[in-house]
Amino acid sequence: MLPALGLQGTVLLGLALSGLAAAGTVLLRQRGVEGPGVVGAILSGDDVRAGEPRVDEHTEATTTEAAGALGAAMALFAFTAWGFLLIYDRTLSFVVGRSLDARATSGAVFLLALALGVFLSSALTDVLSGPFVALAGTLGAASTTAYLSMYLVAQVARLYLKLLPHLERPGLSQLPAALASAALMFPSVLLLGATLPLLAQAARARRRSAIGVTTYIAIGIVLADLAVGLLMIPVFGLRRSQGCVSALGLWAAILFLLFARFRQRALRTTIVLVLTGLIVIFIGWPASWDPRLVAAGLYRYGTRALSRYGSVEGYLAARRSNEVLFYKEGADASVMIERTLQAAKGLPPVEGLSLTVDGKVEAATGDDIRTQVLQAHIPILVHGPTDKVLLIDLLNGVTAGSVLRHPVKSLTVLEREPVLFEASQFFSSYNYSPTRDSRLVPVRDGAMSSSSRGSTHGCRRARRSSRPKEWLG
């Protein structure tokens, strides 16, 4: 860990894992693995033997239908928890970046909040007559808080911007990322952690084995990893995806309510109707934010911008003067196109277009346009006539369009983020609309593109095959 994360990142991640382990110990001490059990008895120093429950620990029998509903609720709970982690990771990458230190810091904050929630909830489980009402209420509160947290992303970005001077202070370099992560996700993750002891108590109350509970949770995590990253975020974006995942958390709360005991049946119906209304709101009305601030790459340009504009408000005013022409969150990155005033040597600023990918300006129509054009012409002129060309990274399409000005038969473009094929149409005045050319073959290949570009998105390289006359290197 030390070579990869550094001393501070390793210590912070170690503290988070230690807190989670301690929370698990408390959970086992109070609940055991399946009831008091051998592990619970050993940890608590109790003389109760495994398989001999106390008088007040007799559990309820359950039917096949009830077992299926409880399993579905547990799978939805796991889907919700893992979905929150994936969405928070992508959202925080706008503000704190995707470096290993930043992601380790935000991950440690997530684990610390989860562990603290387990600690606080474990002390309350023994005084509850039934876990299902508390479980449904806590999960509903966690889902609602997660949905509302997306309205705070712009404020979190401002907080990070104000904390940037601490980056240069010894021992405080991780403070901006840690506080920004905590401000965004700490309340919802704290409530999510509070549901874990209640979930264990609910499983025990319905005679569910630890293996069965683990299986349902594993199914939910796998489905969330596939659905959220590959389907929800590319189709709906981060904000609506958070609303959909929060809605699934409310569905899990509704299923848990089916096992709760109410003195008045109308109360259960009323609560279900309220949660159903919240589901409609979460899906239909996602949060909104200004991409000129959120996706401005504060982790990369923030310190320089504060030095240039003198204050946070001055920088924000300059950012608001830009016009956003395109913004979309894809499966791998967020893409934004702005109309800005670009400086030129010896000349007044001129209006141009800039392409930003995950907060980093990757291409523009100013002086950089010459480099993009020559990246296509020089290799072809040096190599000589060729039929096939391989280009890694489309970006704004200027290099691809310049390649297609030559009499090539096909141009294969490897791009990890398909949204860039759509965004390149805004540069049609500069790139000759390569996506409309039948010779262009778009290929989404994240592994090859990532290995070729390294840590930056704008590195273009071509690969030479064993037939040098067919592939241009």
C-alpha positions in Angstrom: 0.0 0.0 0.0 2.8 2.5 0.8 4.2 2.7 -2.7 0.7 3.0 -4.2 -1.1 5.2 -1.7 1.7 6.9 0.2 1.8 7.2 4.0 -1.2 9.3 4.5 -3.5 7.3 2.2 -2.3 4.0 3.8 -3.0 5.3 7.3 -6.4 6.7 6.4 -7.5 3.5 4.6 -6.1 1.4 7.5 -8.2 3.4 10.0 -11.3 2.9 7.9 -10.8 -0.8 7.6 -10.0 -1.0 11.4 -13.3 0.8 12.1 -15.2 -1.5 9.9 -13.6 -4.6 11.5 -14.5 -3.2 15.0 -18.0 -2.6 13.9 -18.3 -6.2 12.7 -17.0 -7.4 16.0 -19.7 -5.5 17.8 -22.3 -6.9 15.5 -21.1 -10.5 16.1 -20.9 -9.8 19.8 -24.6 -8.8 20.0 -26.1 -11.0 17.3 -23.7 -13.8 16.6 -23.7 -15.4 13.2 -27.1 -17.1 13.4 -28.6 -16.0 16.7 -26.2 -16.1 19.6 -24.3 -19.0 18.1 -20.8 -20.1 19.0 -19.0 -17.0 17.8 -21.4 -14.6 19.6 -21.1 -16.7 22.8 -17.3 -16.7 22.7 -17.0 -12.9 22.0 -19.5 -12.0 24.7 -18.2 -14.5 27.3 -21.7 -16.0 27.6 -22.3 -19.6 28.7 -25.2 -20.0 26.2 -24.6 -23.0 24.1 -25.1 -22.9 20.3 -28.5 -24.3 19.4 -30.1 -23.5 22.7 -31.9 -20.2 22.3 -33.3 -18.4 25.3 -37.0 -18.1 26.0 -37.2 -14.6 24.5 -35.2 -15.5 21.4 -37.7 -17.9 19.6 -38.1 -16.8 16.0 -41.0 -16.8 13.7 -41.6 -19.3 11.1 -41.8 -18.1 7.5 -43.4 -19.3 4.3 -41.8 -19.7 0.9 -43.5 -16.5 -0.4 -42.3 -14.5 2.7 -38.8 -15.9 2.3 -38.7 -14.8 -1.4 -39.9 -11.3 -0.4 -37.3 -11.1 2.3 -34.6 -12.3 -0.1 -35.6 -9.7 -2.7 -35.5 -7.0 -0.1 -32.0 -8.0 1.0 -30.9 -8.1 -2.7 -32.4 -4.6 -3.3 -30.6 -3.4 -0.1 -27.3 -4.6 -1.4 -28.0 -3.2 -4.9 -28.7 0.2 -3.3 -25.6 0.3 -1.1 -23.3 -0.7 -4.0 -25.0 1.6 -6.4 -24.5 4.5 -4.0 -20.8 3.7 -3.8 -20.4 3.6 -7.6 -22.3 6.8 -8.1 -20.5 8.7 -5.3 -17.2 7.5 -6.7 -18.0 9.0 -10.2 -19.5 12.2 -8.8 -16.6 12.9 -6.5 -14.1 12.3 -9.3 -15.5 15.6 -10.8 -14.3 17.5 -7.8 -11.3 15.6 -6.2 -10.1 13.7 -9.3 -9.5 10.1 -10.1 -6.0 9.8 -8.7 -5.3 6.9 -6.4 -4.9 9.1 -3.4 -8.2 10.9 -4.0 -10.1 7.7 -4.5 -8.5 6.1 -1.4 -9.5 9.1 0.6 -13.1 9.1 -0.5 -13.3 5.3 -0.1 -12.0 5.6 3.5 -14.6 8.2 4.3 -17.3 5.8 2.9 -16.0 3.0 5.1 -15.7 5.2 8.2 -19.3 6.4 7.8 -20.5 2.9 7.3 -18.6 1.7 10.4 -19.9 4.6 12.6 -23.4 3.8 11.5 -23.0 0.2 12.6 -21.7 1.2 16.0 -24.5 3.6 16.7 -27.2 1.2 15.5 -25.8 -1.8 17.3 -26.5 -0.2 20.7 -30.2 0.2 19.8 -31.0 -3.2 18.4 -31.6 -4.9 21.7 -34.2 -2.5 22.9 -36.4 -2.9 19.7 -39.3 -5.2 19.9 -39.2 -5.8 16.2 -36.5 -4.8 13.7 -38.6 -4.4 10.5 -40.1 -1.0 11.2 -36.7 0.5 12.2 -35.0 -1.2 9.3 -37.5 0.2 6.7 -37.3 3.6 8.3 -33.5 3.7 8.4 -33.2 2.5 4.8 -35.8 4.9 3.6 -34.0 7.8 5.4 -30.7 6.6 3.8 -32.2 6.6 0.3 -33.8 10.0 0.7 -30.6 11.5 2.0 -28.7 10.0 -0.9 -31.1 11.5 -3.4 -31.0 14.9 -1.7 -27.1 14.8 -1.6 -27.0 15.3 -5.4 -28.4 18.8 -4.9 -25.3 19.6 -2.8 -22.7 18.7 -5.4 -22.2 22.3 -6.5 -21.8 23.4 -2.9 -19.3 20.6 -2.3 -17.3 21.8 -5.3 -17.2 25.3 -3.8 -16.1 23.9 -0.5 -13.3 22.0 -2.2 -12.3 25.2 -4.0 -12.0 27.1 -0.7 -9.9 24.3 0.9 -7.4 24.1 -2.0 -4.8 26.3 -0.2 -4.4 23.4 2.3 -3.0 21.2 -0.4 0.4 22.8 0.0 0.5 22.4 3.8 2.4 19.5 5.2 0.0 16.8 6.6 -3.1 18.5 5.2 -2.9 17.5 1.5 -5.8 15.1 1.8 -8.0 17.4 3.9 -9.9 19.0 0.9 -10.7 15.6 -0.6 -11.7 14.1 2.8 -14.0 17.0 3.7 -15.6 17.2 0.3 -16.3 13.5 0.4 -17.7 13.7 3.9 -19.9 16.6 3.0 -21.4 14.8 0.1 -22.0 11.2 1.3 -21.4 11.0 5.0 -25.1 11.3 6.2 -26.5 8.8 3.7 -23.7 6.3 4.3 -24.0 6.7 8.0 -27.7 5.7 7.8 -26.8 2.9 5.4 -24.4 1.5 8.0 -27.1 1.8 10.7 -29.3 -0.7 8.7 -26.7 -3.5 8.9 -27.4 -4.6 12.5 -31.1 -4.3 11.9 -30.7 -6.4 8.7 -29.0 -9.1 10.7 -31.7 -9.0 13.4 -34.4 -9.2 10.7 -32.8 -12.2 9.1 -32.6 -14.0 12.5 -36.2 -13.1 13.3 -37.3 -14.9 10.1 -34.9 -17.8 10.5 -32.7 -16.9 7.5 -29.3 -18.5 7.5 -26.1 -16.5 7.2 -25.3 -18.3 3.9 -28.7 -17.3 2.4 -28.3 -13.7 3.5 -24.8 -13.6 2.0 -26.1 -15.0 -1.2 -28.8 -12.4 -1.6 -26.4 -9.6 -0.8 -23.8 -11.0 -3.3 -26.5 -11.1 -6.0 -27.5 -7.5 -5.3 -23.9 -6.3 -5.5 -23.2 -8.1 -8.8 -26.4 -6.7 -10.4 -25.6 -3.2 -9.2 -22.1 -3.4 -10.6 -23.4 -4.4 -14.0 -26.6 -2.3 -14.1 -25.4 1.0 -12.6 -22.0 1.2 -14.4 -23.0 -0.2 -17.8 -26.6 0.8 -18.1 -28.0 3.4 -15.7 -25.2 6.0 -15.8 -24.7 6.0 -19.7 -28.5 6.2 -20.3 -29.7 8.4 -17.4 -26.6 10.2 -16.2 -25.4 10.3 -12.6 -28.2 12.4 -11.1 -31.1 10.4 -12.4 -29.2 7.2 -11.7 -28.9 8.2 -8.1 -32.7 8.8 -8.1 -33.3 5.4 -9.5 -31.0 3.7 -7.0 -32.6 5.6 -4.2 -36.0 4.5 -5.5 -34.9 0.9 -5.3 -33.9 1.5 -1.7 -37.4 2.6 -1.0 -38.8 -0.5 -2.7 -36.6 -2.5 -0.3 -38.1 -0.5 2.6 -41.6 -1.3 1.4 -40.8 -5.1 1.3 -39.4 -4.9 4.8 -42.6 -3.2 5.9 -44.5 -6.3 4.9 -43.0 -8.2 7.8 -43.7 -5.4 10.4 -46.6 -5.6 12.8 -48.9 -2.6 13.0 -51.8 -2.2 15.4 -53.7 -0.4 12.6 -53.5 -1.8 9.1 -54.2 1.6 7.6 -50.9 2.8 8.9 -49.0 0.4 6.8 -51.0 1.4 3.7 -50.3 5.0 4.4 -46.6 4.5 4.8 -46.4 2.5 1.6 -48.3 5.2 -0.3 -45.9 7.9 1.0 -42.9 5.8 -0.1 -44.5 5.2 -3.5 -44.9 8.9 -4.0 -41.3 9.4 -3.1 -40.3 6.8 -5.6 -42.1 8.8 -8.4 -40.4 12.0 -7.3 -36.9 10.4 -7.1 -37.1 9.0 -10.6 -39.0 11.9 -12.3 -37.2 14.9 -10.7 -33.5 14.3 -10.5 -31.1 16.9 -9.1 -29.6 19.6 -11.3 -26.2 21.3 -11.2 -24.1 23.6 -13.3 -21.4 21.6 -15.2 -19.3 24.8 -15.6 -18.5 24.5 -11.9 -18.9 20.7 -11.2 -17.1 19.5 -14.3 -14.5 22.3 -14.4 -11.6 20.1 -13.2 -11.1 21.8 -9.9 -8.7 19.1 -8.8 -6.5 20.1 -11.8 -7.1 23.8 -12.4 -8.4 25.1 -9.1 -5.2 26.2 -7.5 -4.0 27.9 -10.7 -7.4 29.6 -11.1 -7.4 31.0 -7.6 -4.0 32.5 -8.2 -5.2 34.0 -11.5 -8.6 35.4 -10.4 -7.7 36.2 -6.8 -10.8 34.7 -5.2 -13.3 32.0 -5.4 -16.1 34.3 -6.5 -13.9 35.8 -9.2 -13.2 32.4 -10.7 -16.8 31.4 -10.5 -17.9 34.5 -12.3 -15.4 33.8 -15.1 -16.7 30.2 -15.4 -20.3 31.4 -15.6 -19.4 33.6 -18.6 -18.7 30.4 -20.7 -21.5 28.9 -22.7 -22.1 25.1 -22.4 -23.0 23.6 -25.8 -22.9 19.9 -24.8 -22.7 18.0 -21.5 -23.2 14.3 -21.0 -22.1 11.6 -18.6 -21.0 8.4 -20.2 -20.1 5.0 -19.0 -16.5 5.9 -18.4 -16.2 9.7 -18.4 -18.1 13.0 -18.5 -17.8 15.1 -21.7 -18.4 18.9 -21.9 -18.1 21.3 -24.8 -17.9 25.0 -24.0 -17.7 28.2 -26.1 -14.9 30.2 -24.5 -12.6 33.1 -25.1 -9.1 31.6 -25.8 -5.9 33.5 -25.5 -3.5 33.7 -28.4 0.1 35.0 -28.3 0.3 38.6 -29.4 -3.4 38.7 -30.2 -6.6 39.5 -28.3 -8.6 36.6 -27.0 -10.7 34.9 -29.7 -13.9 32.9 -29.3 -13.4 29.1 -29.7 -14.6 25.7 -28.6 -13.0 23.6 -25.9 -13.6 19.9 -25.2 -13.4 18.8 -21.6 -13.2 15.2 -20.5 -13.5 14.4 -16.8 -12.6 18.0 -16.0 -9.4 18.1 -18.2 -9.3 20.2 -21.4 -8.4 17.7 -24.0 -8.8 19.7 -27.2 -9.6 23.2 -28.4 -10.0 25.1 -31.6 -7.2 27.7 -30.9 -3.5 27.1 -31.5 -4.0 23.4 -30.6 -5.9 22.8 -33.9 -2.7 22.8 -35.9 -1.2 20.0 -33.7 -4.4 17.9 -34.2 -4.3 18.3 -38.0 -0.6 17.6 -38.3 -1.0 14.4 -36.2 -2.9 13.0 -39.1 -1.0 14.4 -42.1 2.7 13.9 -41.1 2.5 10.2 -40.4 0.7 9.5 -43.6 3.1 11.6 -45.7 6.1 9.9 -44.1 4.6 6.4 -44.3 3.3 6.7 -47.9 0.0 5.4 -49.3 -1.9 3.1 -47.1 -5.4 1.6 -47.1 -6.1 1.2 -43.4 -5.4 3.5 -40.4 -5.8 2.9 -36.7 -6.4 5.9 -34.5 -6.7 5.6 -30.7 -8.9 8.3 -29.1 -11.4 10.3 -31.2 -11.7 13.4 -28.9 -13.0 16.3 -31.1 -12.6 14.3 -34.3 -10.1 16.8 -36.0 -7.4 14.2 -36.4 -9.8 11.6 -37.6 -11.3 14.0 -40.2 -7.8 15.0 -41.3 -6.9 11.3 -41.9 -10.0 10.8 -44.0 -8.9 13.6 -46.3 -6.4 11.1 -47.6 -7.5 8.2 -49.9 -7.7 5.6 -47.2 -10.2 2.8 -47.4 -10.9 2.5 -43.6 -10.2 4.3 -40.4 -10.6 2.3 -37.2 -11.1 4.6 -34.1 -10.7 3.0 -30.7 -12.4 5.1 -28.1 -13.3 4.1 -24.5 -16.0 6.7 -24.2 -18.7 6.5 -26.9 -20.2 9.9 -25.9 -17.2 11.5 -27.8 -18.6 10.2 -31.1 -21.7 12.3 -30.4 -19.8 15.3 -29.1 -17.5 15.5 -32.1 -20.4 16.7 -34.2 -20.1 20.1 -32.5 -16.7 20.5 -34.2 -18.0 19.8 -37.7 -16.7 23.2 -38.9 -13.2 21.9 -38.1 -13.2 18.1 -38.4 -15.1 17.6 -41.7 -17.7 15.4 -39.9 -15.7 12.1 -39.7 -18.5 10.3 -38.0 -20.7 10.6 -41.1 -18.0 9.1 -43.3 -18.7 5.4 -44.1 -15.0 4.6 -43.9 -14.8 5.4 -40.2 -15.2 2.3 -38.0 -15.9 3.2 -34.4 -14.8 0.7 -31.8 -15.4 1.0 -28.1 -12.3 -0.6 -26.5 -11.7 0.7 -23.0 -8.9 -1.8 -22.1 -6.8 -1.1 -25.3 -7.5 2.7 -25.2 -6.7 2.9 -21.5 -3.4 1.0 -21.8 -2.4 3.2 -24.7 -3.2 6.5 -23.2 -1.8 5.9 -19.8 -3.1 8.4 -17.2 -4.3 11.0 -19.7 -7.2 10.9 -22.1 -5.6 12.8 -25.0 -2.7 10.6 -25.9 -3.0 9.3 -29.4 -1.0 6.4 -30.7 -1.3 4.1 -33.6 -0.4 0.4 -33.6 1.6 -1.2 -36.4 0.6 -4.7 -37.5 2.8 -7.4 -39.1 1.6 -6.0 -42.5 3.1 -2.4 -42.6 1.3 -1.6 -45.8 -2.1 -2.2 -44.3 -1.9 -0.5 -41.0 -0.4 2.9 -40.5 1.9 3.3 -37.5 
